[in-house]
Amino acid sequence: MEYGRLGLSEPGGSSPSPSEPIIISRPRSSKKKIVFLSLLAVLLIVVSAVSAAMLTGIHYRTSSPKNPTLKHNPTQAISKTCSKTRFPSLCENYLLDFLGSDIASEKDLIHISLNMTLQHISKALYSSAAISSTVGMNPRIRAAYIDCLELLDDSVDALSRSLTSVVPSTSSGAVKPLTASSTDDVLTWLSAALTNQDTCADGFSDVSGAVKDQMASNIKDLSELVSNCLAIFSASGAGDDFSGVPIGNRRRLMTMPDEDEFPVWLKKRERRLLSLPVTAIQADVVVSKDGNGTVKTIEEALKKIPEYGNRRFIIYIRQGRYEEDNLKIGRKKTNVMIIGDGKGKTVITGGKNVLQNLTTFHTASFAASGPGFIARDVTFENYAGPAKHQAVALRVGSDHAVVYRCNIIGYQDTMYAHSNRQFYRECDIYGTVDFIFGNAAVVFQNCSLYARKPMPQQKNTITAQNRKDPNQNTGISIHNCRILATSDLQASKGSYQTYLGRPWKLYSRTVYMLSYMGDHLHPRGWLEWNTTFALDTLYYGEYMNYGPGGAIGQRVHWPGYRVITSTVEANRFTVAQFISGSTWIPSTGVAFVAGLST
């Protein structure tokens, strides 16, 4: 959300222009990270090229002048496969450039497309990492550049895991069929990779110069390539769509799974972690400002997290207000849980905002992208205020993330549910413009969503979902929640309009189900982003909501808006079906409702 979102009183406006360019000398640690990423990218390029032949069973050969028409005559398999994508010409050109594709079957082309895309993202990461040592950057461009390095690195990982899942070989060399769980995984990871490319490009949307031009060249076609992978994988029978609603999980029953169905990264003993009192939990690190813990700062605690941990690593943060810079649990820090002393007691805060020449992605007071992230009894806050526009309190890009009994407080862009599968239970979220946004597959259950008093002439929008591609399995589901106004907004609600959401990207998808809606909501319910943009491609649904703001008689009449009357359709957005929650949430110990029943 880098442009056109300074506030709803300024449609089509732009973020503040960056300051004049200055030369930035990167810290030593950053240089080491760039070098590491470069080496990693080179290794991945080599490994992925070799793995294609091993995984597909195709015997690759080097192209030669003896076969000059190879790139001009797609095979029947390539033509048929690429016809299912949104960018068929680009699909054909790139596949024909991949040695061995001319003898590949349609089935082979599924993993060839993943492998080819992985190679291009790896090359983009390598090329991008080399920019830092040769080009000076102003703070705004530097923030966008650093974001892109992180996002490209995450995408390499997502494509690597997807490729491994699509071709899981047995010791005998046979290929196992994809399970429902692994299918969901691949759809999730490819959706996240596409979101990553979108976020990277958005970061450079309102700047200009050599760095932007170089990055644009590096990431050229990446979004389209990932989109094509999604389409090819979905068309193979891995995913399906029902009027914009994912039904890839239709084989699942609405029952709790057996114990042996829990994912390997969540042990049985962890189920009670979110219900036990703090005194009964053995933390790995205790953060206390008074010096009575293991460390005094959260930053010190995060440094102690092992990489790729296969057990739960618990950080207990004692009561206090913690304002620290760059608090982030990166992708390699897996299965981390942070626990506080309760809402309003343990407070992680900050004031970063886009007026400081930062990207929205870069403003988060706390961020987590490592799989298996859990937060309990903590307040995440961004105090920048409405006049500072985009200012994120919590950003989550972690797969299988759970946020339980937390406060998330800000104004514009409070809660950034960036990507992957996420679940929020019994949280209080406060904001004004687009205060729940992103492109995760996310369910908010038993939460209270508070609209606050915005700046004069502004409108409140609770959600801004940015699903870009029809094959992404993403969206926002708000189930059994309370849609409320803070006291200052309630006292002046006649002067400000509050809406359930507006479409940030073309296939925006958001539903409200069985939720109480206060009288501060505008009767139309939903707001346009820009005239007719996305009104016929979005999916906005309401199912059996109640309260003075829940009346549907004056709702919008957009082609993509619907009043859901079918329980089958509504069930697509429940924990069990939308985020496959019945396979991973039970082992966290968080109470949840798998289906529609409350």
C-alpha positions in Angstrom: 0.0 0.0 0.0 2.5 2.5 -1.1 0.5 4.9 -3.1 -3.0 6.4 -3.3 -3.6 5.6 0.4 -2.7 8.7 2.3 -6.2 8.9 3.5 -9.7 8.5 2.0 -10.0 12.3 1.7 -7.3 12.1 -1.0 -8.3 9.5 -3.6 -5.5 9.0 -6.1 -3.1 10.9 -4.0 0.5 9.8 -3.5 2.8 9.2 -0.6 5.3 11.9 0.4 8.1 12.4 -2.0 11.5 11.1 -0.9 14.2 13.5 0.3 17.1 14.3 -2.0 19.5 11.4 -2.7 22.4 11.0 -0.3 25.1 8.4 -0.2 24.5 5.7 2.4 27.3 3.5 3.6 25.8 0.2 4.6 26.6 -1.2 8.0 29.1 -4.1 8.1 26.4 -6.6 9.1 24.2 -5.6 6.1 27.1 -6.1 3.8 27.7 -9.6 5.2 24.0 -10.4 4.7 24.2 -9.2 1.0 27.2 -11.4 0.3 25.5 -14.4 1.9 22.3 -13.8 -0.1 24.4 -13.5 -3.3 26.2 -16.8 -2.6 22.9 -18.5 -1.7 21.3 -17.3 -4.9 24.1 -18.7 -7.0 23.9 -22.0 -5.2 20.1 -22.2 -5.8 20.5 -21.4 -9.5 22.9 -24.3 -9.9 21.0 -26.7 -7.7 17.6 -26.0 -9.3 19.0 -26.5 -12.8 20.3 -29.9 -11.8 17.2 -30.8 -9.8 14.9 -30.3 -12.8 16.4 -33.3 -14.6 16.4 -35.4 -11.4 12.9 -34.6 -10.4 11.2 -34.8 -13.7 13.1 -37.7 -15.1 13.7 -35.8 -18.3 17.1 -36.1 -20.0 18.2 -32.6 -20.7 20.5 -31.6 -23.6 22.2 -28.5 -24.7 20.4 -26.6 -27.4 22.4 -26.2 -30.6 22.1 -24.6 -34.1 20.9 -27.9 -35.3 17.5 -27.2 -33.7 17.0 -23.5 -34.5 13.2 -23.7 -34.5 12.9 -24.9 -30.9 11.9 -21.6 -29.4 9.4 -20.9 -32.1 7.3 -24.0 -32.1 5.7 -24.9 -28.7 4.8 -28.5 -28.3 1.2 -29.5 -27.9 1.8 -30.1 -24.2 3.3 -26.6 -23.8 0.5 -24.9 -25.7 -2.2 -26.7 -23.7 -0.5 -26.0 -20.4 0.1 -22.4 -21.1 -3.4 -21.8 -22.4 -4.6 -22.3 -18.8 -2.5 -19.3 -17.6 -3.2 -15.6 -17.5 0.0 -14.9 -19.5 0.1 -17.6 -22.1 2.7 -16.0 -24.5 5.1 -15.4 -21.7 4.5 -18.9 -20.4 5.4 -20.4 -23.8 8.5 -18.2 -24.3 10.0 -19.0 -20.9 9.2 -22.7 -21.0 10.7 -23.1 -24.5 13.8 -21.5 -23.1 14.1 -24.2 -20.5 16.1 -27.1 -21.9 14.1 -30.4 -22.0 10.7 -28.8 -22.1 10.2 -29.7 -25.7 10.0 -33.4 -24.7 8.0 -32.9 -21.5 4.5 -34.0 -20.8 1.8 -31.8 -19.3 2.5 -33.4 -15.9 6.2 -32.7 -16.3 5.5 -29.1 -17.1 4.0 -28.5 -13.6 7.4 -28.9 -11.9 9.3 -27.6 -14.8 7.4 -24.3 -14.5 8.2 -24.2 -10.8 11.8 -25.0 -11.4 12.2 -22.4 -14.1 10.5 -19.7 -12.0 12.7 -20.6 -9.0 15.8 -20.1 -11.2 14.6 -16.7 -12.3 13.8 -15.5 -8.8 17.2 -16.8 -7.6 18.9 -14.8 -10.4 16.9 -11.7 -9.5 18.1 -12.1 -5.8 21.7 -12.4 -6.9 21.6 -9.4 -9.3 19.7 -7.3 -6.7 22.2 -8.1 -4.0 25.0 -6.7 -6.1 23.4 -3.3 -6.4 24.2 -2.1 -2.8 28.0 -1.8 -3.3 27.7 0.3 -6.4 24.8 2.7 -6.0 24.1 5.3 -3.4 20.5 5.4 -2.1 18.4 7.9 -0.2 16.5 6.5 2.8 13.2 5.9 1.0 14.8 4.0 -1.9 17.0 2.1 0.6 14.0 0.9 2.5 12.3 -0.4 -0.6 15.5 -2.0 -1.7 16.0 -3.8 1.6 12.4 -4.9 1.5 12.9 -6.5 -1.9 16.0 -8.4 -0.8 14.0 -9.9 2.1 11.0 -10.6 -0.1 13.0 -12.2 -2.9 14.8 -14.4 -0.4 11.4 -15.5 1.0 10.2 -16.2 -2.5 13.2 -18.4 -3.2 12.3 -20.4 -0.1 8.6 -20.6 -1.1 9.4 -21.8 -4.6 11.9 -24.3 -3.3 9.4 -25.8 -0.9 6.7 -25.9 -3.5 9.0 -27.7 -6.0 9.9 -30.3 -3.3 6.3 -30.9 -2.5 5.2 -31.3 -6.1 7.8 -34.0 -6.8 8.2 -36.0 -3.6 10.1 -39.1 -4.7 10.2 -42.3 -2.7 13.4 -44.4 -2.3 12.2 -46.6 -5.2 12.0 -43.6 -7.5 8.2 -43.6 -7.7 6.3 -40.3 -7.3 3.9 -40.0 -4.5 0.5 -38.3 -5.1 -0.1 -34.9 -3.5 -2.1 -35.0 -0.3 -4.8 -32.5 0.5 -2.3 -31.0 3.0 0.6 -30.7 0.6 -1.8 -29.2 -2.1 -2.8 -26.5 0.4 0.8 -25.9 1.2 1.8 -25.4 -2.4 -1.1 -23.1 -3.1 -0.2 -21.1 0.0 3.5 -20.8 -0.8 2.9 -19.8 -4.4 0.3 -17.2 -3.3 2.8 -15.8 -0.8 5.6 -15.7 -3.5 3.3 -13.7 -5.8 2.4 -11.3 -2.9 6.1 -10.9 -2.2 6.8 -9.7 -5.8 3.8 -7.4 -5.6 5.1 -5.9 -2.3 8.5 -5.4 -3.7 7.2 -3.6 -6.8 4.9 -1.5 -4.7 7.8 -0.3 -2.6 9.3 1.4 -5.6 6.0 2.7 -7.0 6.4 6.3 -6.0 10.2 6.8 -6.5 12.5 7.1 -9.5 16.1 6.7 -10.3 18.8 4.2 -11.2 18.1 1.8 -8.3 14.4 1.6 -9.2 15.3 1.0 -12.9 17.8 -1.8 -12.0 15.3 -3.4 -9.6 12.6 -3.2 -12.2 14.9 -5.0 -14.7 15.8 -7.6 -12.1 12.2 -8.5 -11.2 10.8 -8.2 -14.7 8.2 -10.9 -15.4 8.6 -12.5 -12.0 5.0 -11.8 -10.9 3.7 -13.2 -14.2 5.9 -16.3 -13.9 4.6 -17.0 -10.4 1.0 -16.4 -11.5 1.5 -18.9 -14.3 2.8 -21.4 -11.8 -0.3 -20.9 -9.7 -2.5 -21.4 -12.7 -0.7 -24.5 -14.0 -0.8 -26.1 -10.6 -4.4 -25.2 -9.9 -5.5 -26.5 -13.4 -3.9 -29.8 -12.6 -6.7 -30.5 -10.2 -4.8 -29.1 -7.2 -7.2 -26.2 -6.7 -10.7 -25.1 -7.7 -12.8 -22.0 -7.4 -16.5 -21.7 -6.8 -17.7 -18.2 -7.7 -14.5 -16.8 -6.3 -14.6 -19.1 -3.2 -11.8 -21.7 -2.8 -13.1 -25.2 -2.5 -9.7 -27.0 -2.7 -10.4 -28.4 0.8 -13.8 -29.9 -0.1 -12.5 -33.4 0.9 -12.2 -32.5 4.5 -14.8 -33.3 7.1 -15.8 -30.7 9.7 -14.4 -32.9 12.5 -11.3 -32.6 14.6 -8.3 -34.6 13.3 -6.6 -37.5 15.0 -3.4 -36.8 16.9 -1.2 -38.3 14.1 -2.5 -35.7 11.7 -0.8 -32.8 13.5 2.1 -31.2 11.5 5.6 -32.4 12.6 6.7 -28.9 13.7 4.1 -28.8 16.5 4.7 -31.3 19.3 1.9 -32.8 21.4 3.1 -31.1 24.5 2.6 -27.7 22.9 -1.2 -27.9 22.8 -1.6 -26.4 26.3 0.8 -23.5 25.8 -1.8 -20.9 25.1 -4.1 -22.0 28.0 -1.5 -22.4 30.7 -0.7 -19.5 33.1 2.6 -17.8 32.5 4.0 -19.2 35.8 3.5 -22.7 34.4 5.4 -22.1 31.2 9.2 -22.7 31.0 10.5 -19.9 28.8 13.8 -20.1 27.0 14.4 -16.4 27.4 12.8 -13.9 29.8 12.8 -10.2 28.9 12.6 -7.8 31.8 13.4 -4.1 31.7 14.4 -4.1 35.4 17.2 -6.6 34.8 15.6 -9.5 36.6 15.2 -11.6 33.5 17.6 -13.3 31.1 17.9 -10.1 29.0 16.7 -6.5 29.2 15.5 -6.0 25.6 13.4 -7.9 23.1 16.2 -7.4 20.5 18.6 -9.3 22.7 16.0 -12.1 23.1 15.4 -12.4 19.3 19.2 -12.8 18.8 19.0 -16.0 20.9 16.5 -17.7 18.7 18.1 -20.7 16.8 17.6 -21.0 13.1 15.2 -23.6 11.8 14.4 -24.8 15.3 12.3 -28.0 15.4 10.9 -27.3 18.9 8.9 -24.4 20.3 11.2 -21.5 21.4 9.4 -19.4 24.0 10.2 -15.8 24.8 8.4 -14.4 27.9 8.3 -10.6 27.9 7.4 -9.2 31.3 5.2 -6.2 31.9 6.5 -3.0 30.5 6.6 -0.7 27.5 9.2 -1.7 24.9 10.2 0.6 22.1 13.0 -0.8 20.1 14.2 -0.6 16.5 13.8 -3.3 13.9 12.1 -6.0 15.9 11.6 -8.8 13.5 11.4 -12.6 13.6 12.9 -13.6 10.2 12.0 -16.5 8.0 14.7 -18.8 9.4 13.5 -18.3 13.0 10.9 -21.0 13.1 8.4 -22.1 15.8 8.8 -19.0 18.0 6.3 -18.0 20.7 6.2 -14.6 22.4 4.1 -14.3 25.6 3.4 -11.3 27.7 1.6 -10.4 30.9 -1.6 -9.4 29.1 -3.2 -6.7 27.0 -2.0 -3.3 28.0 0.6 -4.7 30.3 3.3 -6.0 27.9 3.4 -3.3 25.2 5.6 -3.5 22.1 5.4 0.0 20.5 7.0 2.2 17.9 6.2 5.3 15.8 7.6 4.5 12.4 5.6 5.8 9.4 5.8 6.6 5.7 6.5 10.3 6.4 9.9 9.2 7.6 10.8 8.0 4.1 10.0 4.4 4.8 7.9 1.9 2.9 4.7 0.7 4.6 6.3 -2.8 4.9 9.2 -1.1 6.8 7.1 0.7 9.4 6.0 -2.2 11.5 6.7 -2.0 15.3 7.0 -5.8 15.2 7.2 -8.2 12.3 7.3 -12.0 12.0 7.8 -14.2 9.0 9.2 -17.4 10.5 6.8 -20.3 10.2 4.9 -21.3 13.3 4.9 -17.8 15.0 2.6 -17.5 18.0 1.9 -14.4 20.1 -0.1 -14.3 23.3 -1.1 -11.6 25.8 0.8 -8.8 24.1 -0.1 -5.3 22.9 1.4 -4.3 19.5 1.2 -0.6 18.9 2.2 2.1 16.5 1.7 5.5 18.0 2.5 7.6 14.9 -1.1 8.9 14.8 -3.5 9.6 11.9 -1.6 12.5 10.4 1.4 10.2 9.7 -0.7 8.0 7.5 0.7 4.4 6.9 2.1 3.2 10.2 2.0 -0.6 10.9 1.8 -2.0 14.5 2.1 -5.7 13.6 3.2 -7.3 10.3 2.9 -11.1 9.9 4.0 -13.1 7.0 4.4 -16.3 8.9 2.8 -19.5 7.8 0.6 -21.2 10.5 0.7 -18.1 12.6 -1.5 -17.7 15.7 -2.1 -14.4 17.5 -4.2 -14.9 20.7 -5.5 -12.4 23.2 -3.5 -9.5 21.8 -4.2 -5.8 21.3 -3.1 -4.4 17.9 -3.4 -0.6 18.0 -2.8 2.1 15.4 -4.5 4.3 12.9 -3.9 3.7 9.2 -2.6 0.2 8.3 -2.5 -1.1 11.8 -2.5 -4.8 11.1 -0.6 -6.1 8.1 -1.6 -9.7 7.5 0.9 -9.9 4.7 0.9 -13.5 3.4 0.5 -17.3 4.2 -2.0 -18.8 6.7 -2.9 -16.9 9.9 -5.4 -17.1 12.7 -6.4 -14.4 15.2 -8.5 -15.2 18.3 -9.9 -12.8 20.9 -7.8 -9.9 19.7 -8.8 -6.2 19.9 -7.7 -4.3 16.8 -7.9 -0.5 16.5 -7.5 1.8 13.5 -8.9 4.1 10.9 -8.0 3.7 7.2 -7.5 0.2 5.9 -6.5 -0.9 9.4 -6.6 -4.6 8.5 -4.9 -5.2 5.2 -2.7 -7.6 3.3 -2.9 -10.8 1.3 -2.8 -13.7 3.8 -5.4 -16.4 4.0 -6.5 -15.2 7.5 -9.4 -15.8 9.8 -10.3 -13.4 12.7 -12.5 -15.1 15.2 -14.0 -13.7 18.4 -12.2 -10.5 17.9 -13.3 -6.9 18.4 -12.5 -4.5 15.6 -12.6 -0.8 16.7 -12.9 2.0 14.2 -11.3 5.2 15.7 -11.8 8.9 15.0 -9.8 9.7 11.8 -8.6 13.0 10.5 -11.1 15.6 9.3 -12.6 14.6 5.9 -11.3 11.1 6.1 -13.4 7.9 5.9 -12.7 4.8 7.9 -12.3 1.5 6.1 -11.8 -1.6 8.2 -10.2 -3.9 5.5 -8.2 -3.5 2.3 -7.5 -6.9 1.0 -5.0 -7.2 -1.9 -5.6 -10.5 -3.7 -4.0 -9.9 -7.1 -4.6 -13.2 -8.9 -7.8 -15.3 -9.1 -5.8 -18.5 -8.3 -4.4 -17.2 -5.0 -6.1 -19.0 -2.0 -6.1 -15.8 0.0 -8.6 -13.5 1.7 -9.9 -12.0 5.0 -12.5 -13.9 6.9 -14.1 -12.1 9.9 -16.1 -14.7 11.9 -18.1 -14.1 15.1 -16.5 -10.8 15.7 -17.7 -7.4 17.0 -17.5 -4.4 14.7 -17.4 -1.4 17.1 -16.5 2.3 17.4 -14.2 3.8 20.0 -15.8 6.3 22.3 -14.4 9.4 20.5 -15.8 8.1 17.1 -19.1 7.1 18.6 -19.5 10.6 19.9 -19.0 12.1 16.5 -20.1 9.3 14.2 -22.3 11.6 12.2 -19.3 13.4 10.9 -17.3 10.4 9.8 -18.2 7.4 7.6 -17.0 3.9 8.4 -17.0 1.0 5.8 -16.4 -2.7 6.0 -13.7 -2.5 3.4 -12.5 -1.4 0.0 -10.7 -3.3 -2.8 -6.9 -2.7 -2.8 -6.3 -5.1 -5.7 -8.3 -6.6 -8.5 -9.5 -9.8 -6.9 -9.9 -8.5 -3.3 -11.8 -11.0 -1.1 -13.3 -10.4 2.3 -16.2 -11.8 4.2 -18.0 -11.0 7.4 -19.9 -13.9 9.1 -22.1 -14.1 12.2 -20.6 -10.8 13.5 -22.2 -7.9 15.4 -22.0 -4.6 13.6 -22.5 -1.3 15.4 -24.5 1.7 14.2 -21.3 3.6 13.1 -21.2 1.7 9.9 -22.4 3.4 6.7 -25.5 1.6 5.3 -23.8 1.0 2.0 -21.3 -1.2 3.8 -18.4 -1.1 1.3 -16.5 1.7 -0.4 -15.0 1.9 -3.9 -11.2 2.2 -4.2 -11.4 4.2 -7.4 -14.6 4.5 -9.3 -15.4 1.1 -10.9 -12.0 -0.6 -10.2 -12.4 -4.3 -9.2 -16.2 -4.1 -8.6 -16.9 -7.0 -10.9 -13.8 -9.1 -9.9 -13.8 -8.7 -6.2 -15.6 -11.1 -3.8 -17.2 -9.3 -0.8 -19.7 -11.3 1.2 -21.9 -11.0 4.3 -23.5 -14.0 6.1 -26.0 -13.6 8.9 -24.5 -10.6 10.6 -26.6 -8.7 13.1 -26.8 -5.4 15.0 -27.8 -1.9 13.8 -25.0 -1.9 11.2 -25.8 -5.3 9.9 -28.9 -4.4 7.9 -28.3 -5.3 4.2 -31.2 -3.4 2.6 -29.0 -0.4 1.5 -25.8 -2.3 0.7 -23.9 -1.7 -2.5 -25.0 -3.4 -5.8 -21.6 -4.3 -7.2 -21.3 -7.5 -9.3 -18.8 -8.9 -6.9 -20.8 -8.2 -3.7 -23.1 -10.9 -2.4 -25.3 -11.6 0.6 -24.4 -15.2 1.4 -27.4 -17.4 2.0 -25.8 -20.9 1.5 -24.2 -22.5 4.5 -22.0 -24.5 2.0 -20.7 -21.2 0.6 -20.2 -19.7 4.0 -18.3 -22.7 5.3 -15.6 -22.1 2.6 -14.4 -19.2 4.9 -14.3 -21.1 8.2 -11.2 -22.1 10.0 -11.4 -25.7 8.9 -11.8 -25.0 5.2 -10.3 -21.6 4.4 -7.0 -22.0 6.3 -7.0 -25.7 6.9 -7.0 -24.9 10.6 -8.2 -28.2 11.9 -4.8 -29.7 10.9 -2.6 -27.3 12.8 -4.4 -25.0 15.2 -5.5 -27.7 17.8 -1.9 -28.4 18.7 -1.3 -24.8 19.7 -4.0 -25.1 22.5 -6.0 -22.1 21.1 -9.7 -22.5 21.3 -11.4 -22.2 17.9 -14.6 -23.0 16.1 -13.8 -25.2 13.0 -17.1 -24.5 11.2 -19.9 -21.9 11.3 -21.3 -22.8 14.8 -20.5 -20.3 17.5 
